[in-house]
Amino acid sequence: IRDNVIGLCYIYHYDKRNRQIEKHVPDAGWTHVVYDKLDRPILTQDENLRAKVDTTLSPNPGYWLFTKYDAVGRITYSGEYRDNRTRKAIQIERDAVTNPTLSESRVTAAASGYTLSGVTVYYTKNAFPTDQTKMSLYTVSYYDTYNAGAGTVPNAVNLIPTIINAKGLPTASLVRALTSTGNLWTTSQIAYDAKGRVLYTMEDNDFLDYTTQTYIRLGFTGNITETKTTHKKGASASFDVFDYYTFDNFVLRPLSHTHKIGTQAVQLLSFNQYNDIGQLVNKKVGGTSGTTYSDAIALQIVDYKYNIRGWLKNINDPLLGLGTDLFALQINYTTPSTTSVPGLY
């Protein structure tokens, strides 16, 4: 293929194990991939990383993105690795290693982990690459437990019942802000109940300097009935936002969604009303909440109509004029609005 045509081509190269080792995408150049003995990608390098050098090191190395895994194949941490060798040279070296360490294990104490890029990593560093002087971290992921690196998860705080072991589930992650000066991270946490349903989430963003925590209360059938979200920005005082949800007793269709900020009055966001076959026919939006649809004092009432097939015909009615409505919509299927021939469905 002529050189001036290659830039327009999608090209894929494979090794003898049918692994994709090189990929060319138009206007993106070549991406190279190195695999471990379990056929998992451990190093990737695109054109930009290949052109990047570190003049403080001799010889000036190119850059790769590395990925490490745990014993069941989940990504534990990833980042940047400096190595000026070619993909082929690194792959030959990895294939030649007998009985290599292919995964990282969770540790339970800071003394057993290591510190890199401003965070303590609660994993071993036995799988390739292992040279910390040539590595910087981008992401760290934790699973199964809440201790050591996953942060402290509230126990019996606000809406959360007793937290149980989250075996097989992600519990925390850290993502580094690459555009920042210094090592600024966003830490996220997730907590679950005994059925693996999310009860708590947290995000602590060092780069934007805010923290958000969400507590979730579930009903008997697993529906979210209440959430409490706590926001805090920098040194400012935190404030809470509450959301409340109700459902009918028939097929648990959503009825009302109300909202409260701090100690202010509860406000109505929506209250739904259904017909006998379960179609939404009226919705009250905004205003003051009530215990029933008729009690709610809304800023807007949205009406819905359907044809015999159950297809939506109207949202409000544009032929009657908007009045106090902010929006109206009509859809014609086989019934023309003029003297023209009926259209297709």
N, C-alpha and C positions, 0 to 999 in steps of 0.2 A: 504494500500500500504506500502510495506516495506520501511524503511528509506533510504536504499541504492538505491531505485528505484525512490523515490520522486524527487530527483535532476534531473532526466531525463524527468520529466513530465511537460506538460502544464496543469495547474489546475486553474479553475475559480470558485469563490464563489459569490453568489448573496444574496441580502436581500429580504424581503417580497415584496418590490416594484420593484423587478427584476433589481436592480442596481448592477453593478459589484463592489463589495466592496473589494475583494482580488483577486490577480492574481499571479500565480507562473509561471516563465519562467526558463527553464534549465540554470544553471550557473548564474542566475541573482537573485534567491531567490524570496521572496514575496514582492509584492507592495500592500499597503493598501490605500484606498480612503475614504474620508469623504465627504458627500454631504450636500448642503443646501436644503431648502424646495421646491426649484424649480428644484431639481435633477441635479444641476450643481456641479461638483467637486470643493471643496474649499480647501481641504488638500490632499496631496499625500505623501507617504513615502515608499522608497525602503529600501533594506537591509543596504546600506551604511549610509543613513540618520538615520536609526534606531540605528545603532551602534555608531553614533556620539554623543558625550556628551559635555557639557560645564561645566568644573570643577569650573568655577567662580560662578556658581549659585547653590543653594541648594533648593530642591534636583536636582541632575544633570539631565537636561531634554534631551529627544531625539529631533530630528529635523524633521520638515515637510516643504514641499513646499506649500505655500498658493497662491491662485488665487482669485482676486476680479473682479467684473463685474459692468457694468453700468446698467441702467434701461432697455436697449434693449438687454442685454446679451453679450455685447462686453467686452473683457478683459481690465480692466483699469490699474491695476498694480499687480505684483506678486513678490514673494521673499521667504525668509526663516522665519520659525516660530518655536520657541522653546517650546516644550510641552512634558512632559514625560508620559502622559496618553496614554492608548491604543486607537486604532481606535474605538472600541465599546463604550468606555466611552465617547469619544468626540462626537460620533454620537448620543448617547442617550441624551447628554446635548443639542445638537443643535435641536433635534427633540422636546425636551420638551419646548423650548422657544416659547412663544405665541407672535404673531405679530413681528417677528424679522425684523431688517433692512437687506435686502438682496442685496442691490446694493449701489454703491458710486455715488455721484453727482459731476459734474464739478464745481469748484469755479473760480471766476474771479480775485481774488487778493491774493497776497502772504500771507497776514494776515489771510485769510480764509483757507489756506492750512496748510501744516505742512512740516517740514524738517526731512529727514531720509536718512541715508547712503550718506550724502553729497549733496543731491539735494532737491529742494523744490517741493513737490507734490501738484498739483493744483486739488486735489480731497478731498472729505470728508474721514473720517476714522470711519464710523459708522457700517459697516458690519464686522462680525467676520472674522479674529481676529482683535482686536483693541488695544492690549497692545503693544505700541511702544518699550518698553524695551525688548521685546522678539522677535522683528521683525527686519529684514534687507531687503532692496529692491534689486531686480534683474532687473526688467523691469518696465517701465511706458509707457502707450500708450494714445495718445490724438486723438480726433476726432472732426469733425464738424466745428471748428473755429481755427483761428491762434493766438488768444490771450492767455495769461496766460498759460505758460508752453510749448506752441508750438513754442516759439521763434518768432523772427521778420522775416517775409518773405518779400523780396524785392517787392516793388510796382512800376511798370513801369520802372524797371531796365533792361538795355540791351535788351534782347529778350522778356521780359515778359510784356504782356498787363496787364490791371487792374485785380488784383486778386479778386475773388468773394468768397462768403461764400461756404465752402466745406461741406455742410450738408450731413451727412451720409457717409463721406469719412475719412480715416485716415489722419491726418495732421502732426503728430510728434510722435516719439518714442525715448525712452532712454533705453540703454542696458548697464549694468554694467560689467566691466572687472573683472571676479572673480579671476583670477590668479594674479592680481596686488596687490601691497601693497597700502592701502589707497582706496579712493573712486574715481575711474576713470571711466568715462562714455563715451559711443558713442551716440551722439545725431543725429537723422535723421529727416529731414523735407520734406514734399511734398506739392506742390501748384498746383492748377488746374484752368482751364478756366471754362466758364459758362456751358460747356458740360461735365464737369468732366474729361477732358483730362489733363494729367500731363504736366505742363509747367516748373516746377522747382523742383529740388531735392538738398538736402544738407546732407553731413555727416561730423560731427565733432568728431574725435576720440582722446580722451584725452590720452589713453594708448599708441598709436603709434604716437601721437602728429602731426596729419595732419588734414586738412580740404579740402573737395572737394565739389564744387558747380557746378551744371549743369543747364544751361538755354536752353530751347527748343522752337524752332519756328515751328509752324505747317502751312501747306498749307490749301487751301480752303476745301479739302476733308479729312483733318486730317492727311495727311502724314507728317512725320518729314522732314522738308526741311533744317534745320540748327540747330546745337547744339554748345554751348560754354561751355567748362568745365574748371573751374579754380581750380588749385591745389596749396596748400600751405603746406609746411612741416616746423614745428617749427618756428624759427625766420627767415628762408630763405624767399627771395622774392617770391611772387606768380607768376605763369605763366599760360597762357591760351592755350587751345587746341580747335581748331575749326574743325567741320565736316560739309560738305555740301552735299546735296543729290538732285538729279534731277530724274524726272519720265517722261515717255512718255505720250502723250495725248490720247492714245488708251484705255488701261485698267490700266493706272498708274503703268506699270511695271518699276522697278528700272533701271535707265540708268547709272548714274555716282555717284561715291562716292569719294569726294576729301577731303583733310586733310591739316591743317595748324597748326604749333606750333608757338605761339607768333607772331612775325613780319616776320617770314621766309616765303619763297615762298610757294604757294599752290602746294601740291603734289597729283598726281593721285593714288588712291588706286584701283579703278576698273571702267571700262566703258564697258557696256554690249551692244551687238547687237543681235537682234532677227530676225527670219525668218517670213514669212507671216502668219504662224499659231501660232505664239507666243512662239516658242521654242528658248532657248538661244543657239546661234550658235558660237558666238565669244565673248571673254572677254579680254580686255586689262588690265594688272595688273601692277601697279607701273609706275613711270616715271612722265612726265609733263602733266598736265591737258589741255584739250581743250574744246571748246564749242560744238563740234560734235565728233563722234567716229573717223572719219578720221583725225581730228586735233590732237587728243591725241597721244603723243609720249610715248610708253609703254616700260617697261623693259621686259615684257613677253606678248605674245599673246596666249591665250588658245582657242583651237577649239573644238567644240562639234558636234558629229554626232549621228543620231537616225535611227532606223529601221522604217518600215512602220507602226508599232504599236505605235510608239512614245517612245520606250524603248531606253535608252542610249546605243550606240554602242562603241563610241570612245571619249576619251579625248586626244586631239592630235592624233598621229598615231604611235604606236610603230613599225609597219612594215616598216615605212619609215626612222626609226632612229630618235634619239632625236634631233640632230642638236643643236640649241640654246635652245630648250625646256628643262625644268628641270624635266618634268614628262610626262608620256604617259600611257594610259590604253586602253585595248580593251576587250570587253565582247562578247563571242560567245554564241548564243542561239541555233538555229536549224542549223546553218551553221558551220560545223566542220572546224578546221584549218588544219587538216590532212586528211588522207583517212579513218578515223574512222567513225562509224555511228553517225549521228547527235544526240546531246544530248537532254535532256528535256528542256523545257522553263526555 
